[in-house]
Amino acid sequence: MAGRTPIRPDDHLLSPENAALVLIDYQPEQVGTVRSIDRDLMMLNVTAVARAATAFGLPVVLSTVGVALGANSGTIEELRAELPDVEEIDRSTLNSWEDPDFRAAVEATGRKKIVMTGLWTEVCVAFPTLDMIREGYEVYPVTDAIGGVSRDAHDSALRRMTQAGARPVTAVSLAAELQRDWGRPGADRLRGILRWYFPEVQKLGA
């Protein structure tokens, strides 16, 4: 068997040492309006992303919108259960990057590679992604863990972000990229995620 690949100090790929995860507005009101992807599959994928972030020790920024205003509920329960110790940052802004507390939380991670998830693709993912790219961040939207009000809205937003420099990934590719080598210590983190994920996908018939 080939030897373990060393962890590169200046890795251009996503790694536990250089990436952070952002989750924006996974609230019942927003989840219920998604039409670009099956909602159960989307929630399974974002749960996989949250599990990967926890397993690999990524800093996590979790944000909601309109809770203090009485317009929305907090983060949907199934996702909140994966991140019990992560504080929610509530906003009034549609563009989370324009909220000082959110921005400070992202900056406090010290990471420039940001794995981006949120609802909707065309608003709460696209707006901060475009701003953050302009400010020197590398942003990685997780395409199968986000959703828009229509397939066209989702696809158009992904094109807009990609043209601006965003780097799309998927839930499973993210987990695999964080591990990278089955011979590295802690490979059971990835094995555990995959052994849980694929039976759940099969249950959904996806």
N, C-alpha and C positions, 0 to 999 in steps of 0.2 A: 504494500500500500504506500502511496506517495506520502511524504512527510507533511506535517502541518504547515500551511502557508503562514508566514509571519504577518502580524498586524502592521500595516504600513503607517508610518507616523503622519504622513500627509496624504491620507487616503482621499481620492476624489469621489469614491463611492460612499454610500451611506454606511455609517458604522455606529456602534453604541457610544463611541467617543466623540463623534462630531455632529450628531443629529438631535433634534428635539421635535416633539409632536405637538401640534395645535389641533384642538377640536372645538368647532364653533357651532353653537345653536342646534344641538341634537335634542330638541324639545318636542313634546308631543304635537304641538301645533304645527311645527315645521315638518316633522316626519310625515304627518298625515296628508300633506299637500304634494309630496314627491310623486312624480309621474314618469320620470325618465328611467327608472329601474324598479324592479320588485322591491318593495319596502323591507320585507323580511330578509331578503338577500343583502340589501344594503346594510341593515343593522347587524347581520352576521359578519359582514366584512369589516365594519367599523369596530365591532367588538374584537375581531381578530387583530386589528391594528392596535387597539388599546392593550390587548394581552401581550402583543409583541413589545410594545413600549415598556410595559411593566417588567416583562421577563428580561429585557436587555438593558434596563435601567435608564431609559431615555427621560430627560426632563419633559414634563407634560404641562401644557397650558390649556385650561378648559374654560370656555366662555359661553354665556347665555345672553339673550337680548330680551328686554322688556319685562323681566320678572319683577323688579322693583316698581315698575309702572303699573303692575297689575294686569298686563296684557297677555303674559305667557306663563307657563309653568317652568320649572327647572329642568335640568337634563333628564332625558328619558331613563327610567329606572334600570333597564337592563345594561345600559352603558355606565350609569353612575355606579352600579355595583362593581364594575371592573376598576374603578378609580376612587375608592372610598376616601383616600387621604388627600386628594387633589381639590384644592379650593376653586369654587366657581367664581368667575369674574363676570358680573352682570353689567350690561351696557345699555345705552339708549341708541348708540350709533349703528347704522347698517354696516358701515365699514369699520370692522374692529380695530384696524390700525389707527383710526382717528380717536380711539379711546385711550386716554393716558395710562390707565391701570393695565389694560391689555398689552399695550406697547411696552410698558416697563417690565411686565412679566416675561415677554419674549426676549427682551434685551438681557434680563437677568439670567437666562439660561446660558448665556455666553456662546451659543451655537449659531452658526451662519447657515446651516443646512436645516431647513424647516419642512417637516412632513406635514402637509396641510390637508385637513378634512373639515367639512362643514356643510351646512344647508342654508340656502340653496347654492348650487354651483355657480349660477350666474350673478349672484349678489354677494353672499357672505363668504364665499371662497374666492371669487374673482377679484373683488375690490382690494382686500388686503394683500392678495398675491401680487397684483400689479404694483401696489405701493412698495411692498417689501423688496421686490426685484429691483426697483429703481434705487433702493437704498442699500443694495449690495448683498442681499440675501439670495441664496439658492432655494427655490421653493419647489416642493415635490407633491403635487396634488395626487391623492389616492383615488383614482378614477372610479373604482367600483365600490368605494365607501362613501361617496358623495352623490347628491342627486339634485335635479332641478324640477321645475314645475311642468316641464315637457322635455321630450328627448331633444328637440331642436334647441331649447334653451341651454340644456346641459352641454350638448356638442358645440354650440356656438361659443359658450364660455370657455370650454377647453381649448378650442382653436385660438381664441383671443389670448389666453394665458400662455399657451405654448409659443405663439408668435412673439410674445414679450420675453420669453426665456424660461418659462416654467418647464419642469422635467417630470412628466407623468409617470406614476408607478401604480401597482395594484397591491392589494392587501397581502397576498401570498408572496409576491416578488419582494415586498418590503421586508417581511420576516426572513426570507432567504438571504437577502442582501446584508442584513444585520449579522447573520451567522457566518455566511460565506464559505465555510469549510467544516465538513462533518468531523474533521480531526481536531478542531479547536475545542478547548474546554467549554463545557456548557452547551453542547449540541443538543442535549435533551430538551432545552428550551424550545428549539425549533421543532423537534420531533413531537413534543407535547402539543404545540399549537396545531400542527398538521394532523395529528391523530384525532384531535377534537374537531377540527374544521371540516374535513372531508365527509365524515358521517353526517354532520349537520347540513352540509350542502346537499347531500343525497336525500335527506329528509324533505328538503324543500323542492326536490325534483329539478334543481337548477343544473 
